[in-house]
């Protein structure tokens, strides 16, 4: 899953993910609220994502707001979902806040093949 307001970033990241063939069902949301609403209606037949790449700076609901709301969602297997902040912010304050709110990794844009490989090795191995 990608939660990102930039069409350009979504295009580039989607292309990379498709090229690496790491998912058959990539969901893209333009802000945190769209993603939270998706999770609220997630059913047994729709499996949750294994990983979420989350931007911090978005309109309507930013990444921090998403992290706060995500913690309170009642989802089956929610602990299996890994949240990776993918942002242009290199601020240590933002990184610390994201980690405190439950993110598993913090990456600076753009997403690359090497960053994906590193994240997958760290999170899933």
Secondary structure as UniProt FT lines:
FT   STRAND          2..3
FT   HELIX           7..20
FT   STRAND          28..29
FT   HELIX           32..40
FT   TURN            44..45
FT   STRAND          51..54
FT   HELIX           63..72
FT   TURN            76..77
FT   HELIX           78..80
FT   STRAND          82..87
FT   HELIX           92..100
FT   TURN            101..102
FT   STRAND          105..108
FT   HELIX           113..124
//
